[in-house]
Amino acid sequence: MGRFFSLGVAMLLAALLAGPIATPLHAQDFPPPPQDQNLPPPPPRPWSSLNPAQRDVLSPLRDKWDTLPPSRQQNMLQKAEHWVTLPPEKRDEVRLRIAHWQEMTPDQRKQARANVQQFRQLPPEQRAKLHAAFERFQELPPEQRDRLMQQWQAIPPGQRMHWSEHQGLPPAGTPEH
């Protein structure tokens, strides 16, 4: 568990330091998911064809909506449908992530995407451990989180994998230091 957990915490902290784990609704630059080769691509959806609720949620994309590929439009419409089901607190949380994403440089966004891709390739049990570590990290007082992030940034990249073995997050169920 030690080596995998260390790698997991290292990847989690890299993702935290590079940007949000979940990318925001309208700031995504991911390519659309692969289309089933047997299905025709969705038809383009002009902005004027969207209903008022869709236009409201997708308003940040208004100026470039008609230039987006149809598959990307479809992806965004699906996200908009999900958005309206979120409770207000979750929407506020997502808005904060969107604001953070927009403040990131292109290099930081690229690194965040790479981190998300690495996370998605991990086995489910390792992702669960990372999620638990993330939850513990979030529960720490801000000063301790800042201290951990400073320690992380000071470590040479080659040594970060072993960081949690010595100075990382407190183990689950232990009092904070």
C-alpha positions as CSV (number, residue, x, y, z in Angstrom):
1,M,0.0,0.0,0.0
2,G,2.8,2.4,0.8
3,R,4.3,2.8,-2.7
4,F,0.9,3.1,-4.4
5,F,-0.5,5.4,-1.7
6,S,2.6,7.6,-2.0
7,L,2.3,7.7,-5.8
8,G,-1.4,8.5,-5.4
9,V,-0.9,11.3,-2.9
10,A,1.8,12.7,-5.1
11,M,-0.5,12.7,-8.1
12,L,-3.3,14.1,-6.1
13,L,-1.1,17.0,-4.8
14,A,0.2,17.6,-8.3
15,A,-3.4,17.9,-9.5
16,L,-4.3,20.2,-6.6
17,L,-1.4,22.4,-7.2
18,A,-1.9,22.5,-11.0
19,G,-5.6,23.2,-10.8
20,P,-9.0,21.7,-10.1
21,I,-9.7,18.0,-10.4
22,A,-13.0,18.5,-12.1
23,T,-12.9,20.9,-15.0
24,P,-15.6,23.5,-15.2
25,L,-18.6,23.5,-17.4
26,H,-17.8,26.1,-20.0
27,A,-14.1,26.3,-19.7
28,Q,-13.2,22.8,-21.0
29,D,-10.9,22.4,-23.9
30,F,-11.0,18.6,-24.0
31,P,-11.7,17.1,-27.3
32,P,-15.3,15.7,-27.5
33,P,-15.7,12.0,-26.6
34,P,-15.2,9.6,-29.5
35,Q,-18.3,9.1,-31.5
36,D,-19.7,5.6,-32.2
37,Q,-18.6,5.0,-35.7
38,N,-22.0,3.5,-36.6
39,L,-23.9,6.6,-35.6
40,P,-24.0,9.8,-37.7
41,P,-22.6,12.9,-36.1
42,P,-25.2,15.1,-34.4
43,P,-26.4,18.0,-36.6
44,P,-25.2,21.5,-35.8
45,R,-27.3,23.5,-33.3
46,P,-27.4,27.2,-34.0
47,W,-27.5,29.4,-30.9
48,S,-31.0,30.6,-31.9
49,S,-32.3,27.0,-31.7
50,L,-31.5,26.7,-28.0
51,N,-34.3,27.2,-25.5
52,P,-34.0,30.0,-22.9
53,A,-32.8,27.7,-20.1
54,Q,-30.0,26.3,-22.4
55,R,-29.0,29.8,-23.5
56,D,-28.8,30.9,-19.9
57,V,-26.6,28.1,-18.7
58,L,-24.4,28.3,-21.9
59,S,-24.3,32.1,-22.1
60,P,-20.4,32.2,-21.7
61,L,-20.2,30.3,-25.0
62,R,-22.7,32.5,-26.9
63,D,-20.1,34.3,-29.1
64,K,-18.5,31.1,-30.2
65,W,-21.3,28.6,-30.0
66,D,-22.1,28.6,-33.7
67,T,-18.4,27.8,-34.5
68,L,-18.2,24.8,-32.2
69,P,-18.3,21.3,-33.8
70,P,-21.7,19.7,-33.5
71,S,-20.2,16.9,-31.2
72,R,-18.9,19.6,-28.8
73,Q,-22.2,21.4,-28.9
74,Q,-23.9,18.1,-27.9
75,N,-21.5,17.6,-25.1
76,M,-22.1,21.1,-23.7
77,L,-25.9,20.6,-24.0
78,Q,-25.6,17.4,-21.9
79,K,-23.6,19.3,-19.3
80,A,-26.2,22.1,-19.3
81,E,-28.9,19.5,-18.6
82,H,-26.9,18.2,-15.7
83,W,-26.3,21.8,-14.4
84,V,-30.0,22.5,-13.9
85,T,-30.2,19.4,-11.6
86,L,-27.5,20.6,-9.2
87,P,-28.4,22.1,-5.8
88,P,-27.4,25.8,-5.4
89,E,-24.5,25.0,-3.1
90,K,-23.0,22.7,-5.8
91,R,-23.5,25.3,-8.4
92,D,-21.6,27.9,-6.3
93,E,-18.8,25.4,-5.9
94,V,-18.6,24.8,-9.7
95,R,-18.7,28.6,-10.3
96,L,-15.6,28.9,-8.0
97,R,-13.9,26.2,-10.0
98,I,-14.8,27.9,-13.2
99,A,-13.3,31.2,-12.0
100,H,-10.1,29.4,-10.9
101,W,-9.8,27.7,-14.2
102,Q,-10.2,30.9,-16.1
103,E,-7.4,32.4,-14.1
104,M,-5.0,29.6,-15.0
105,T,-2.4,29.9,-17.7
106,P,-2.6,27.7,-20.7
107,D,0.4,25.6,-19.3
108,Q,-1.4,25.2,-16.0
109,R,-4.6,24.0,-17.8
110,K,-2.5,21.6,-19.9
111,Q,-0.9,20.2,-16.7
112,A,-4.3,19.9,-15.0
113,R,-5.7,18.0,-18.0
114,A,-2.7,15.6,-17.9
115,N,-3.2,15.1,-14.2
116,V,-6.9,14.3,-14.7
117,Q,-6.0,11.8,-17.5
118,Q,-3.4,10.1,-15.3
119,F,-6.0,9.9,-12.5
120,R,-8.6,8.3,-14.8
121,Q,-6.1,5.6,-15.8
122,L,-5.5,4.5,-12.2
123,P,-7.2,1.3,-10.9
124,P,-10.5,2.0,-9.0
125,E,-9.0,1.2,-5.6
126,Q,-6.1,3.6,-6.1
127,R,-8.6,6.3,-7.2
128,A,-10.6,5.7,-4.0
129,K,-7.5,6.1,-1.9
130,L,-6.6,9.3,-3.6
131,H,-10.1,10.6,-3.1
132,A,-9.9,9.8,0.6
133,A,-6.5,11.6,0.8
134,F,-8.1,14.6,-1.0
135,E,-10.9,14.6,1.6
136,R,-8.4,14.5,4.4
137,F,-6.4,17.3,2.8
138,Q,-9.6,19.4,2.5
139,E,-10.4,18.9,6.2
140,L,-7.0,20.3,7.3
141,P,-6.8,23.9,8.5
142,P,-5.8,26.3,5.7
143,E,-2.4,27.0,7.4
144,Q,-1.5,23.3,7.4
145,R,-2.7,22.9,3.7
146,D,-0.5,25.9,2.8
147,R,2.4,24.4,4.6
148,L,2.0,21.0,2.9
149,M,1.8,22.7,-0.5
150,Q,4.9,24.7,0.2
151,Q,6.8,21.5,1.2
152,W,5.5,19.7,-1.9
153,Q,6.7,22.5,-4.2
154,A,10.1,22.5,-2.6
155,I,10.7,18.8,-3.3
156,P,12.5,17.9,-6.5
157,P,10.0,16.1,-8.9
158,G,11.9,12.8,-8.7
159,Q,11.5,12.6,-4.9
160,R,7.8,13.6,-4.8
161,M,6.7,10.0,-5.1
162,H,8.1,9.2,-1.6
163,W,7.0,12.5,0.0
164,S,4.0,11.0,1.9
165,E,6.2,8.4,3.5
166,H,8.0,11.1,5.5
167,Q,6.1,14.4,5.6
168,G,2.8,13.9,3.7
169,L,-0.8,14.0,4.8
170,P,-1.6,12.6,8.2
171,P,-2.9,9.0,7.9
172,A,-6.6,8.5,8.0
173,G,-8.0,8.7,11.5
174,T,-5.0,10.4,13.1
175,P,-5.0,13.8,14.8
176,E,-3.5,16.7,12.8
177,H,0.1,17.6,13.6
